Each structure stands twice: as C-alpha cells, then as structure tokens.
Amino acid sequence: LDGVNSSVVNLSKGEVEINFDENKVNFNGFKEAIENQGYEVKM
C-alpha cells in the first residue's frame, strides 16, 4: 500500500507490525487489503 514505510510479520504468532504515513493510509485501508488476501484482522 502507498504510505507503508515498513512491516514486520511474525507468522508463528500471527502478528504484523506496520510503520506507515498516516497522511496516506489508515487502519481501514490496511484492514481491507489484508482481508482481501483471505486473512482475518483482529485488534
């Protein structure tokens, strides 16, 4: 996604940490992109 600076994925824990520019993307943008790949988003 445009605005993502970096991300770290931990598959064994099912977690992702995302560093992003809030002026270009928001949580709903991430949620939609992740769900479109077939994954569930939990906060």
mmCIF file of the N, C-alpha and C atoms, coordinates in Angstrom:
data_MODEL
# 
_entry.id   MODEL 
# 
loop_
_atom_site.group_PDB 
_atom_site.id 
_atom_site.type_symbol 
_atom_site.label_atom_id 
_atom_site.label_alt_id 
_atom_site.label_comp_id 
_atom_site.label_asym_id 
_atom_site.label_entity_id 
_atom_site.label_seq_id 
_atom_site.pdbx_PDB_ins_code 
_atom_site.Cartn_x 
_atom_site.Cartn_y 
_atom_site.Cartn_z 
_atom_site.occupancy 
_atom_site.B_iso_or_equiv 
_atom_site.pdbx_formal_charge 
_atom_site.auth_seq_id 
_atom_site.auth_comp_id 
_atom_site.auth_asym_id 
_atom_site.auth_atom_id 
_atom_site.pdbx_PDB_model_num 
ATOM 1   N N  . LEU A 1 1  ? 0.838  -1.188  0.000  1.00 0.00 ? 1  LEU A N  1 
ATOM 2   C CA . LEU A 1 1  ? 0.000  0.000   0.000  1.00 0.00 ? 1  LEU A CA 1 
ATOM 3   C C  . LEU A 1 1  ? 0.877  1.243   0.000  1.00 0.00 ? 1  LEU A C  1 
ATOM 4   N N  . ASP A 1 2  ? 0.445  2.239   -0.728 1.00 0.00 ? 2  ASP A N  1 
ATOM 5   C CA . ASP A 1 2  ? 1.140  3.512   -0.715 1.00 0.00 ? 2  ASP A CA 1 
ATOM 6   C C  . ASP A 1 2  ? 1.045  4.095   0.691  1.00 0.00 ? 2  ASP A C  1 
ATOM 7   N N  . GLY A 1 3  ? 2.144  4.494   1.261  1.00 0.00 ? 3  GLY A N  1 
ATOM 8   C CA . GLY A 1 3  ? 2.170  5.052   2.605  1.00 0.00 ? 3  GLY A CA 1 
ATOM 9   C C  . GLY A 1 3  ? 2.780  4.131   3.640  1.00 0.00 ? 3  GLY A C  1 
ATOM 10  N N  . VAL A 1 4  ? 2.993  2.860   3.290  1.00 0.00 ? 4  VAL A N  1 
ATOM 11  C CA . VAL A 1 4  ? 3.627  1.921   4.217  1.00 0.00 ? 4  VAL A CA 1 
ATOM 12  C C  . VAL A 1 4  ? 5.135  2.117   4.140  1.00 0.00 ? 4  VAL A C  1 
ATOM 13  N N  . ASN A 1 5  ? 5.740  2.408   5.291  1.00 0.00 ? 5  ASN A N  1 
ATOM 14  C CA . ASN A 1 5  ? 7.187  2.592   5.357  1.00 0.00 ? 5  ASN A CA 1 
ATOM 15  C C  . ASN A 1 5  ? 7.911  1.277   5.590  1.00 0.00 ? 5  ASN A C  1 
ATOM 16  N N  . SER A 1 6  ? 7.335  0.429   6.461  1.00 0.00 ? 6  SER A N  1 
ATOM 17  C CA . SER A 1 6  ? 7.933  -0.873  6.746  1.00 0.00 ? 6  SER A CA 1 
ATOM 18  C C  . SER A 1 6  ? 6.896  -1.760  7.425  1.00 0.00 ? 6  SER A C  1 
ATOM 19  N N  . SER A 1 7  ? 7.158  -3.063  7.405  1.00 0.00 ? 7  SER A N  1 
ATOM 20  C CA . SER A 1 7  ? 6.296  -4.003  8.114  1.00 0.00 ? 7  SER A CA 1 
ATOM 21  C C  . SER A 1 7  ? 7.131  -5.190  8.572  1.00 0.00 ? 7  SER A C  1 
ATOM 22  N N  . VAL A 1 8  ? 6.720  -5.769  9.697  1.00 0.00 ? 8  VAL A N  1 
ATOM 23  C CA . VAL A 1 8  ? 7.369  -6.953  10.252 1.00 0.00 ? 8  VAL A CA 1 
ATOM 24  C C  . VAL A 1 8  ? 6.263  -7.968  10.522 1.00 0.00 ? 8  VAL A C  1 
ATOM 25  N N  . VAL A 1 9  ? 6.417  -9.162  9.964  1.00 0.00 ? 9  VAL A N  1 
ATOM 26  C CA . VAL A 1 9  ? 5.413  -10.210 10.112 1.00 0.00 ? 9  VAL A CA 1 
ATOM 27  C C  . VAL A 1 9  ? 5.987  -11.339 10.953 1.00 0.00 ? 9  VAL A C  1 
ATOM 28  N N  . ASN A 1 10 ? 5.233  -11.779 11.960 1.00 0.00 ? 10 ASN A N  1 
ATOM 29  C CA . ASN A 1 10 ? 5.602  -12.927 12.779 1.00 0.00 ? 10 ASN A CA 1 
ATOM 30  C C  . ASN A 1 10 ? 4.534  -13.989 12.544 1.00 0.00 ? 10 ASN A C  1 
ATOM 31  N N  . LEU A 1 11 ? 4.817  -14.920 11.642 1.00 0.00 ? 11 LEU A N  1 
ATOM 32  C CA . LEU A 1 11 ? 3.833  -15.938 11.282 1.00 0.00 ? 11 LEU A CA 1 
ATOM 33  C C  . LEU A 1 11 ? 3.500  -16.874 12.436 1.00 0.00 ? 11 LEU A C  1 
ATOM 34  N N  . SER A 1 12 ? 4.483  -17.206 13.259 1.00 0.00 ? 12 SER A N  1 
ATOM 35  C CA . SER A 1 12 ? 4.223  -18.134 14.362 1.00 0.00 ? 12 SER A CA 1 
ATOM 36  C C  . SER A 1 12 ? 3.263  -17.538 15.387 1.00 0.00 ? 12 SER A C  1 
ATOM 37  N N  . LYS A 1 13 ? 3.274  -16.229 15.554 1.00 0.00 ? 13 LYS A N  1 
ATOM 38  C CA . LYS A 1 13 ? 2.360  -15.553 16.481 1.00 0.00 ? 13 LYS A CA 1 
ATOM 39  C C  . LYS A 1 13 ? 1.122  -15.007 15.775 1.00 0.00 ? 13 LYS A C  1 
ATOM 40  N N  . GLY A 1 14 ? 1.139  -14.979 14.446 1.00 0.00 ? 14 GLY A N  1 
ATOM 41  C CA . GLY A 1 14 ? 0.015  -14.426 13.698 1.00 0.00 ? 14 GLY A CA 1 
ATOM 42  C C  . GLY A 1 14 ? -0.094 -12.926 13.858 1.00 0.00 ? 14 GLY A C  1 
ATOM 43  N N  . GLU A 1 15 ? 1.061  -12.250 13.937 1.00 0.00 ? 15 GLU A N  1 
ATOM 44  C CA . GLU A 1 15 ? 1.079  -10.806 14.176 1.00 0.00 ? 15 GLU A CA 1 
ATOM 45  C C  . GLU A 1 15 ? 1.825  -10.072 13.071 1.00 0.00 ? 15 GLU A C  1 
ATOM 46  N N  . VAL A 1 16 ? 1.451  -8.806  12.899 1.00 0.00 ? 16 VAL A N  1 
ATOM 47  C CA . VAL A 1 16 ? 2.163  -7.932  11.972 1.00 0.00 ? 16 VAL A CA 1 
ATOM 48  C C  . VAL A 1 16 ? 2.285  -6.555  12.615 1.00 0.00 ? 16 VAL A C  1 
ATOM 49  N N  . GLU A 1 17 ? 3.436  -5.942  12.453 1.00 0.00 ? 17 GLU A N  1 
ATOM 50  C CA . GLU A 1 17 ? 3.669  -4.574  12.923 1.00 0.00 ? 17 GLU A CA 1 
ATOM 51  C C  . GLU A 1 17 ? 3.926  -3.720  11.689 1.00 0.00 ? 17 GLU A C  1 
ATOM 52  N N  . ILE A 1 18 ? 3.175  -2.617  11.562 1.00 0.00 ? 18 ILE A N  1 
ATOM 53  C CA . ILE A 1 18 ? 3.264  -1.781  10.366 1.00 0.00 ? 18 ILE A CA 1 
ATOM 54  C C  . ILE A 1 18 ? 3.622  -0.354  10.750 1.00 0.00 ? 18 ILE A C  1 
ATOM 55  N N  . ASN A 1 19 ? 4.649  0.187   10.096 1.00 0.00 ? 19 ASN A N  1 
ATOM 56  C CA . ASN A 1 19 ? 5.038  1.588   10.244 1.00 0.00 ? 19 ASN A CA 1 
ATOM 57  C C  . ASN A 1 19 ? 4.545  2.292   8.988  1.00 0.00 ? 19 ASN A C  1 
ATOM 58  N N  . PHE A 1 20 ? 3.725  3.356   9.164  1.00 0.00 ? 20 PHE A N  1 
ATOM 59  C CA . PHE A 1 20 ? 3.098  3.967   7.995  1.00 0.00 ? 20 PHE A CA 1 
ATOM 60  C C  . PHE A 1 20 ? 2.915  5.468   8.150  1.00 0.00 ? 20 PHE A C  1 
ATOM 61  N N  . ASP A 1 21 ? 2.668  6.115   7.033  1.00 0.00 ? 21 ASP A N  1 
ATOM 62  C CA . ASP A 1 21 ? 2.398  7.549   6.970  1.00 0.00 ? 21 ASP A CA 1 
ATOM 63  C C  . ASP A 1 21 ? 0.887  7.744   7.085  1.00 0.00 ? 21 ASP A C  1 
ATOM 64  N N  . GLU A 1 22 ? 0.435  8.308   8.203  1.00 0.00 ? 22 GLU A N  1 
ATOM 65  C CA . GLU A 1 22 ? -0.996 8.482   8.449  1.00 0.00 ? 22 GLU A CA 1 
ATOM 66  C C  . GLU A 1 22 ? -1.665 9.414   7.450  1.00 0.00 ? 22 GLU A C  1 
ATOM 67  N N  . ASN A 1 23 ? -0.894 10.196  6.722  1.00 0.00 ? 23 ASN A N  1 
ATOM 68  C CA . ASN A 1 23 ? -1.466 11.088  5.714  1.00 0.00 ? 23 ASN A CA 1 
ATOM 69  C C  . ASN A 1 23 ? -1.793 10.358  4.414  1.00 0.00 ? 23 ASN A C  1 
ATOM 70  N N  . LYS A 1 24 ? -1.295 9.128   4.263  1.00 0.00 ? 24 LYS A N  1 
ATOM 71  C CA . LYS A 1 24 ? -1.503 8.383   3.018  1.00 0.00 ? 24 LYS A CA 1 
ATOM 72  C C  . LYS A 1 24 ? -2.380 7.147   3.177  1.00 0.00 ? 24 LYS A C  1 
ATOM 73  N N  . VAL A 1 25 ? -2.418 6.568   4.359  1.00 0.00 ? 25 VAL A N  1 
ATOM 74  C CA . VAL A 1 25 ? -3.180 5.329   4.563  1.00 0.00 ? 25 VAL A CA 1 
ATOM 75  C C  . VAL A 1 25 ? -3.653 5.283   6.015  1.00 0.00 ? 25 VAL A C  1 
ATOM 76  N N  . ASN A 1 26 ? -4.756 4.549   6.263  1.00 0.00 ? 26 ASN A N  1 
ATOM 77  C CA . ASN A 1 26 ? -5.282 4.433   7.619  1.00 0.00 ? 26 ASN A CA 1 
ATOM 78  C C  . ASN A 1 26 ? -5.614 2.968   7.922  1.00 0.00 ? 26 ASN A C  1 
ATOM 79  N N  . PHE A 1 27 ? -6.104 2.724   9.121  1.00 0.00 ? 27 PHE A N  1 
ATOM 80  C CA . PHE A 1 27 ? -6.399 1.356   9.547  1.00 0.00 ? 27 PHE A CA 1 
ATOM 81  C C  . PHE A 1 27 ? -7.356 0.653   8.589  1.00 0.00 ? 27 PHE A C  1 
ATOM 82  N N  . ASN A 1 28 ? -8.394 1.348   8.161  1.00 0.00 ? 28 ASN A N  1 
ATOM 83  C CA . ASN A 1 28 ? -9.371 0.711   7.273  1.00 0.00 ? 28 ASN A CA 1 
ATOM 84  C C  . ASN A 1 28 ? -8.735 0.277   5.955  1.00 0.00 ? 28 ASN A C  1 
ATOM 85  N N  . GLY A 1 29 ? -7.768 1.036   5.473  1.00 0.00 ? 29 GLY A N  1 
ATOM 86  C CA . GLY A 1 29 ? -7.047 0.650   4.262  1.00 0.00 ? 29 GLY A CA 1 
ATOM 87  C C  . GLY A 1 29 ? -6.269 -0.637  4.469  1.00 0.00 ? 29 GLY A C  1 
ATOM 88  N N  . PHE A 1 30 ? -5.598 -0.752  5.623  1.00 0.00 ? 30 PHE A N  1 
ATOM 89  C CA . PHE A 1 30 ? -4.870 -1.983  5.951  1.00 0.00 ? 30 PHE A CA 1 
ATOM 90  C C  . PHE A 1 30 ? -5.830 -3.155  6.088  1.00 0.00 ? 30 PHE A C  1 
ATOM 91  N N  . LYS A 1 31 ? -6.899 -2.930  6.837  1.00 0.00 ? 31 LYS A N  1 
ATOM 92  C CA . LYS A 1 31 ? -7.869 -3.990  7.102  1.00 0.00 ? 31 LYS A CA 1 
ATOM 93  C C  . LYS A 1 31 ? -8.418 -4.548  5.793  1.00 0.00 ? 31 LYS A C  1 
ATOM 94  N N  . GLU A 1 32 ? -8.812 -3.677  4.897  1.00 0.00 ? 32 GLU A N  1 
ATOM 95  C CA . GLU A 1 32 ? -9.363 -4.113  3.614  1.00 0.00 ? 32 GLU A CA 1 
ATOM 96  C C  . GLU A 1 32 ? -8.333 -4.889  2.794  1.00 0.00 ? 32 GLU A C  1 
ATOM 97  N N  . ALA A 1 33 ? -7.114 -4.391  2.732  1.00 0.00 ? 33 ALA A N  1 
ATOM 98  C CA . ALA A 1 33 ? -6.066 -5.059  1.954  1.00 0.00 ? 33 ALA A CA 1 
ATOM 99  C C  . ALA A 1 33 ? -5.751 -6.440  2.524  1.00 0.00 ? 33 ALA A C  1 
ATOM 100 N N  . ILE A 1 34 ? -5.701 -6.557  3.841  1.00 0.00 ? 34 ILE A N  1 
ATOM 101 C CA . ILE A 1 34 ? -5.399 -7.837  4.492  1.00 0.00 ? 34 ILE A CA 1 
ATOM 102 C C  . ILE A 1 34 ? -6.548 -8.821  4.291  1.00 0.00 ? 34 ILE A C  1 
ATOM 103 N N  . GLU A 1 35 ? -7.774 -8.358  4.495  1.00 0.00 ? 35 GLU A N  1 
ATOM 104 C CA . GLU A 1 35 ? -8.931 -9.239  4.324  1.00 0.00 ? 35 GLU A CA 1 
ATOM 105 C C  . GLU A 1 35 ? -9.085 -9.681  2.868  1.00 0.00 ? 35 GLU A C  1 
ATOM 106 N N  . ASN A 1 36 ? -8.720 -8.830  1.926  1.00 0.00 ? 36 ASN A N  1 
ATOM 107 C CA . ASN A 1 36 ? -8.783 -9.204  0.509  1.00 0.00 ? 36 ASN A CA 1 
ATOM 108 C C  . ASN A 1 36 ? -7.817 -10.336 0.174  1.00 0.00 ? 36 ASN A C  1 
ATOM 109 N N  . GLN A 1 37 ? -6.825 -10.557 1.034  1.00 0.00 ? 37 GLN A N  1 
ATOM 110 C CA . GLN A 1 37 ? -5.880 -11.657 0.843  1.00 0.00 ? 37 GLN A CA 1 
ATOM 111 C C  . GLN A 1 37 ? -6.320 -12.920 1.585  1.00 0.00 ? 37 GLN A C  1 
ATOM 112 N N  . GLY A 1 38 ? -7.496 -12.863 2.239  1.00 0.00 ? 38 GLY A N  1 
ATOM 113 C CA . GLY A 1 38 ? -8.051 -14.036 2.898  1.00 0.00 ? 38 GLY A CA 1 
ATOM 114 C C  . GLY A 1 38 ? -7.701 -14.173 4.366  1.00 0.00 ? 38 GLY A C  1 
ATOM 115 N N  . TYR A 1 39 ? -7.184 -13.112 4.991  1.00 0.00 ? 39 TYR A N  1 
ATOM 116 C CA . TYR A 1 39 ? -6.801 -13.161 6.398  1.00 0.00 ? 39 TYR A CA 1 
ATOM 117 C C  . TYR A 1 39 ? -7.798 -12.395 7.251  1.00 0.00 ? 39 TYR A C  1 
ATOM 118 N N  . GLU A 1 40 ? -7.880 -12.769 8.521  1.00 0.00 ? 40 GLU A N  1 
ATOM 119 C CA . GLU A 1 40 ? -8.738 -12.099 9.485  1.00 0.00 ? 40 GLU A CA 1 
ATOM 120 C C  . GLU A 1 40 ? -7.937 -11.014 10.200 1.00 0.00 ? 40 GLU A C  1 
ATOM 121 N N  . VAL A 1 41 ? -8.579 -9.884  10.454 1.00 0.00 ? 41 VAL A N  1 
ATOM 122 C CA . VAL A 1 41 ? -7.928 -8.780  11.156 1.00 0.00 ? 41 VAL A CA 1 
ATOM 123 C C  . VAL A 1 41 ? -8.527 -8.668  12.551 1.00 0.00 ? 41 VAL A C  1 
ATOM 124 N N  . LYS A 1 42 ? -7.660 -8.717  13.575 1.00 0.00 ? 42 LYS A N  1 
ATOM 125 C CA . LYS A 1 42 ? -8.078 -8.543  14.971 1.00 0.00 ? 42 LYS A CA 1 
ATOM 126 C C  . LYS A 1 42 ? -7.263 -7.413  15.564 1.00 0.00 ? 42 LYS A C  1 
ATOM 127 N N  . MET A 1 43 ? -7.869 -6.648  16.433 1.00 0.00 ? 43 MET A N  1 
ATOM 128 C CA . MET A 1 43 ? -7.148 -5.572  17.124 1.00 0.00 ? 43 MET A CA 1 
ATOM 129 C C  . MET A 1 43 ? -7.036 -5.912  18.581 1.00 0.00 ? 43 MET A C  1 
# 
